[in-house]
């Protein structure tokens, strides 16, 4: 659960990795809706990141041929943090020349994120 995402705009996840023959199919889960979405190469999933969601751990098949090759999944996650849209829990790092402030949101101040 990611309470720091903005509720106003959805999250987009694009899979940038080609499928690999020695790995089981990978899925993305949206638990509140009880669905899973197959993570296909170069596809994008749009969802609300405020609720429980997760991708599955890549699992190698027992019959994979090239055991020396390591599978890496690369995903691009695009979401607007709440500090951009709402400004809640934001502090100023410094003043910019155009009269605006350089904000530092919760994600940058909290080492757990």
N, C-alpha and C positions, 0 to 999 in steps of 0.2 A: 504494500500500500504506500503510495507516494503522496502525502498530504501537501507537498510543496508545489505540485503542478497546478496550473490555473484551471479552474472549472469552466472558464469561458471559451477556451479554444482546445480542440482535440490534439492528441499526440500522434505523430506519424513515425512509423518505423519502416525503413527500407532495408531489405536484405541485399547485401552487396557481394555475397559469396555464391559461387557456383555449387551445385550439388556434387557430392563426392560419393563414388560408388561404394566405398567401404563403411559408410555411416548410415544408420537408420534414419528414416524420415524425421524431420524436426518440426515441432509444433509450437505455436504461441497460444497461451491459454488466457481467456478472460473468464475468471471464475464466477463472477456475479451473474453472468449470462449462461454459464454452463456450456461454453463452446470452446473449441480449439480450432486454430487456423493453421493449415500447412504452410510452413515457411519455405516458399519456393524462391528460386534465384531471381534476383532483380525485381521482386514484388514489393509492394508497400501495403502496410496494414495501418488503418486509421482507427483510433480508439480513444476512450477517455481514460487517462492515466491516474485518476483519483481513486480507482477501485483496485481490488486485487487482480494482478496480472503477472504473467511470468512466461519465459521461454523455457523449453526443456533443455536438459543437458545433452550435448551431442554424445551418442553412444555408438561405438564401433561394432560392426557385425563380426561374428566369429569367422566367417568365410572371406574376409577381405584379403585381397591379393598382395597389395603393397603395404606391408606393416611398418616400413621405414618412414612413410609419409604421414605427417601429423595434420589432422583436420583442424582448421581454424575458421570460425564463423565470424564474419564482420557485418555488423548492422549499424546503420546510421539512424540515430534517434533525434527527431526534431520536435521540440516542445517549448512553448513559452513558459518560463518559470513565473510564479505568481508575482514576483517583484516587478516584472516588466509591465504587467497589466493592472495590477492592483496596488503595488507600492507598500504592502503590509510588511512589517518586520524588516524594513530596508534602512540602512544607515549610509551616511555620506562618507566616501573615502577622500574626496577632494573636489575642489571647484574647477570647472572647465572654463576656457576663455569666453565661451558664448553665453555665460551667465547661468548655465545649468550645472547640476551636480553629477559626479561620477558615483553611482550607487554600488553598494556591496550588499548582496542579498544573503539570505539564510544559507543557501547551498555553499557559498564561498567562505562563510564564517564557521560552519560546523564541520569538524573533521570526520564525523560519522558519514557524511554524504560524499 
